[in-house]
Amino acid sequence: MLKPGFVYMMANRRNGPIYIGSTSDLIQRVYQHRNRLIEGFTKTYHCCLLVWFKAYDDIQEARDAERRMKKWNRPWKIKRIENGNPDWRDLWPDIIA
């Protein structure tokens, strides 16, 4: 049986630092980032806005996508965000609704 997963991007403002991660529990992981419970990049750069995410049927697929996306240059990441979220709106309310 496959375990679903997500790839997501966090930022602290439009065109600010961008963090890419993957998880099997998007709500829990974004909550952790928003409340600075995870040491590292998102805590250091205050990346607490969920600006993009994509669901996958398999967590391994999500992890593979994360690894590929981390190699992207910044303009590609920005384009991905702005294709679905041109205002860099925080998507947190959408996932907890």
Contact map, one row per residue, 1 for C-alpha under 8 A:
1110000000000000000000000000000000000000000000000000000000000000000000000000000000000000000000000
1111000000000000000000000000000000000000000000000000000011100000000000000000000000000000000000000
1111100000000000000000010000000000000000000000000000000011100000000000000000000000000000000000000
0111110000000000000000010000000000000000000000000000001111100000000000000000000000000000000000000
0011111000000000000001111100000000000000000000000000001111111100000000000000000000000000000000000
0001111100000000000001111100000000000000000000000000111100100100000000000000000000000000000000000
0000111110000000000111100000000000000000000000000000111100000110110000000000000000000000000000000
0000011111000000000111000000000000000000000000000111110000000000000000000000000000000000000000000
0000001111100000011110000000000000000000000000000111100000000000000000000000000000000000000000000
0000000111110000011100000000000000000000010000111111000000000000000000000000000000000000000000000
0000000011111101111000000000000000000000000001111110000000000000000000000000000000000000000000000
0000000001111101110000000000000000000000000011111000000000000000000000000000000000000000000000000
0000000000111111100000000000000000000000000000101000000000000000000000000000000000000001000000000
0000000000111111000000000000000000000000000000000000000000000000000000000000000000000011000000000
0000000000001111110000000000000000000000000000000000000000000000000000000000010000000000000000000
0000000000111111110000000000000000000000000000000000000000000000000000000000000000000000000000000
0000000000111011111000000000000000000000000010100000000000000000000000000000000000000000000000000
0000000011110011111100000000000000000000000000100000000000000000000000000000000000000000000000000
0000000011100000111110000000000000000000110000100000000000000000000000000000000000000000000000000
0000001111000000011111000000000000000000000000000000000000000000010011000000000000000000000000000
0000001110000000001111100000000000000000000000000000000000000000010000000000000000000000000000000
0000111100000000000111110000000000000000000000000000000000000110010000000000000000000000000000000
0000111000000000000011111100100000000000000000000000000000100110000000000000000000000000000000000
0011110000000000000001111100000000000000000000000000000000100000000000000000000000000000000000000
0000110000000000000000111111100000000000000000000000000000000000000000000000000000000000000000000
0000110000000000000000111111110000000000000000000000000000000000000000000000000000000000000000000
0000000000000000000000001111111000000000000000000000000000000000000000000000000000000000000000110
0000000000000000000000001111111100000000000000000000000000000000000000000000000000000000000000000
0000000000000000000000101111111110000000000000000000000000000000000000000000000000000000000000000
0000000000000000000000000111111111000000000000010100000000000000000000000000000000000000000100000
0000000000000000000000000011111111100000000000000000000000000000000000000000000000000000000000000
0000000000000000000000000001111111111100000000000000000000000000000000000000000000000000000000000
0000000000000000000000000000111111111100011000110000000000000000000000000000000000000000000000000
0000000000000000000000000000011111111000000000111000000000000000000000000000000000000000000000000
0000000000000000000000000000001111111000000000010000000000000000000000000000000000000000000000000
0000000000000000000000000000000111111110011001010000000000000000000000000000000000000000000000000
0000000000000000000000000000000111111110001000000000000000000000000000000000000000000000000000000
0000000000000000000000000000000110011111011000000000000000000000000000000000000000000000000000000
0000000000000000000000000000000000011111111100000000000000000000000000000000000000000000000000000
0000000000000000000000000000000000000111111100000000000000000000000000000000000000000000000000000
0000000000000000001000000000000000000011111110100000000000000000000000000000000000000000000000000
0000000001000000001000000000000010010111111111110000000000000000000000000000000000000000000000000
0000000000000000000000000000000010011111111111100000000000000000000000000000000000000000000000000
0000000000000000000000000000000000000011111111100000000000000000000000000000000000000000000000000
0000000000010000100000000000000000000000111111100000000000000000000000000000000000000000000000000
0000000000110000000000000000000000010000011111110000000000000000000000000000000000000000000000000
0000000001111000111000000000000011000000111111111000000000000000000000000000000000000000000000000
0000000001110000000000000000010011110000010001111100000000000000000000000000000000000000000000000
0000000001111000000000000000000001000000000000111110000000000000000000000000000000000000111100000
0000000111100000000000000000010000000000000000011111100000000000000000000000000000000000111100000
0000000111100000000000000000000000000000000000001111100000000000000000000000000010001001111000000
0000000111000000000000000000000000000000000000000111110000000000000000000000000110011000001000000
0000011110000000000000000000000000000000000000000111111000000000000000000000000000000000000000000
0000011100000000000000000000000000000000000000000001111100000000000000000000000000000000000000000
0001111000000000000000000000000000000000000000000000111110000100000000000000000000000000000000000
0001111000000000000000000000000000000000000000000000011111101100000000000000000000000000000000000
0111100000000000000000000000000000000000000000000000001111101000000000000000000000000000000000000
0111100000000000000000000000000000000000000000000000000111111100000000000000000000000000000000000
0111110000000000000000110000000000000000000000000000000111111110000000000000000000000000000000000
0000100000000000000000000000000000000000000000000000000001111111000000000000000000000000000000000
0000100000000000000000000000000000000000000000000000000111111111100000000000000000000000000000000
0000111000000000000001100000000000000000000000000000001101111111110000000000000000000000000000000
0000001000000000000001100000000000000000000000000000000000111111111000000000000000000000000000000
0000000000000000000000000000000000000000000000000000000000011111111100000000000000000000000000000
0000001000000000000000000000000000000000000000000000000000001111111110000000000000000000000000000
0000001000000000000111000000000000000000000000000000000000000111111111000000000000000000000000000
0000000000000000000000000000000000000000000000000000000000000011111111100000000000000000000000000
0000000000000000000000000000000000000000000000000000000000000001111111110000000000000000000000000
0000000000000000000100000000000000000000000000000000000000000000111111110000100000000000000000000
0000000000000000000100000000000000000000000000000000000000000000011111110000000000000000000000000
0000000000000000000000000000000000000000000000000000000000000000001111111000000000000000000000000
0000000000000000000000000000000000000000000000000000000000000000000111111101100000000000000000000
0000000000000000000000000000000000000000000000000000000000000000000000111111100000000000000000000
0000000000000000000000000000000000000000000000000000000000000000000000011111110000000000000000000
0000000000000000000000000000000000000000000000000000000000000000000000001111111000000000000000000
0000000000000000000000000000000000000000000000000000000000000000000000011111111100000000000000000
0000000000000000000000000000000000000000000000000000000000000000000010011111111110000000000000000
0000000000000010000000000000000000000000000000000000000000000000000000000111111111000000000000000
0000000000000000000000000000000000000000000000000000000000000000000000000011111111100000000000000
0000000000000000000000000000000000000000000000000001000000000000000000000001111111110000000000000
0000000000000000000000000000000000000000000000000011000000000000000000000000111111111101000000000
0000000000000000000000000000000000000000000000000000000000000000000000000000011111111111000000000
0000000000000000000000000000000000000000000000000000000000000000000000000000001111111100000000000
0000000000000000000000000000000000000000000000000001000000000000000000000000000111111100000000000
0000000000000000000000000000000000000000000000000011000000000000000000000000000011111111100000000
0000000000000000000000000000000000000000000000000000000000000000000000000000000011111111100000000
0000000000000100000000000000000000000000000000000000000000000000000000000000000001001111100000000
0000000000001100000000000000000000000000000000000010000000000000000000000000000011001111110000000
0000000000000000000000000000000000000000000000001110000000000000000000000000000000001111111000000
0000000000000000000000000000000000000000000000001110000000000000000000000000000000000001111110000
0000000000000000000000000000000000000000000000001111000000000000000000000000000000000000111111100
0000000000000000000000000000010000000000000000001100000000000000000000000000000000000000011111110
0000000000000000000000000000000000000000000000000000000000000000000000000000000000000000011111111
0000000000000000000000000000000000000000000000000000000000000000000000000000000000000000001111111
0000000000000000000000000010000000000000000000000000000000000000000000000000000000000000001111111
0000000000000000000000000010000000000000000000000000000000000000000000000000000000000000000111111
0000000000000000000000000000000000000000000000000000000000000000000000000000000000000000000011111
